[in-house]
Amino acid sequence: MVPPTGPSPADESPHPPSGDATFVESWSFVAGPSPVAPALEVELGLRPTLGDAWFTARLTGPEDRIVVIVDHALAAPRRPHLEVRAPGLWADHVVEEPLRRWSLGAEAFGVALALAEVSGADLLDPSLRGERVPVGWELEWENDDDPRWVGAAPGERRYVAGCAVTGEVLVGHDRYELDAAGHRSHRWGPVPVDELS
């Protein structure tokens, strides 16, 4: 059941696990597309039952290529922070103003592929092969409107907000200024068992 009021500032932070073995929590950020900069999708997730985290990112365009970062077995960030580190990956997700503004930073190596050569399912495979490319970003998601609850699975909570996204994206030797529409979402609660693997 969706609560009658919107999310609270505390809802932006990690939530205590419910005790359900399938409890997960994730934050998703989307920016673009833009005619002059890559579209970006970022997701950070926590699996308290397994004591780990996952991170995925996709940068698409502006040419006909996609750069993917996938790590399904990261050490969980120490609460209340949402910073993850692994060989070839650093990413941080910071609540600058609860319910209003987030900043994301990253320095990582991604796998670049021709967009026409991959399917959506391939992009989640951590053994994906392609050209190794350094990527990074310093970006802000600032809400266009108040976050609102949306439908979710039984026992799960989820809210979304439309955002203006600004900042800088680096892909290899290319530097892009991003100024695009986007959105972000946050969900937590039990999920189907196949989402835990």
Phi, psi and omega in degrees: 000133180282128179299151183290336178253168180286176178300153177264162177306325180295337180292345179290334184270167176301145181258149174298139178300147183283348187099344176288133183298339182259018180293129172224162177220138180214152176239131180236141182225131181231138177224134175095191009284161177228145180293342186239005181211156180295147165284144185230134172234127181231137173223133173241132180226150178240138174238087184302325180298323179269349179070027181224188183215167173226157178217131174225148175211146176225128173246120185242126178080190003287348174273180184277061176214164178226142176243129187238139171236125182222124171217112184265002185218064178268155169295138180295139177293150178283128180299145003268011187280158179235047178256131178237146179222145175198167176305124179078012181210127165224131178212138179229147184226111191239129173280105179280317176220111183307134180069004181235312192211133175237150169239142179234135174231149178204147167222122187200174169248131177244174177251120180265135181220156171289127186303324183290346185266358184231156173252167179302322181295320180302326189292345178265000182277115182293347178266013179305137181250140178180194179284129179280125187227132173286139178223159176194164175203151169229104190223154175236137172252110179247126187299138169275335182210174180290141175302146180225146177292145175229165181303144181213172178294161178305131179083354183257147173246144179206135173226159183224160175211136170285145187219158163261132184243127180224154176142206188233139177235134177245131175225109185060234179270000184266140178238130182236137170268124183254129175215095191211163171284153178197191175203167175220158178213161181216130179222153176203150179137184180288147179228166175303145185304326183294342177281347180278341185271000000 
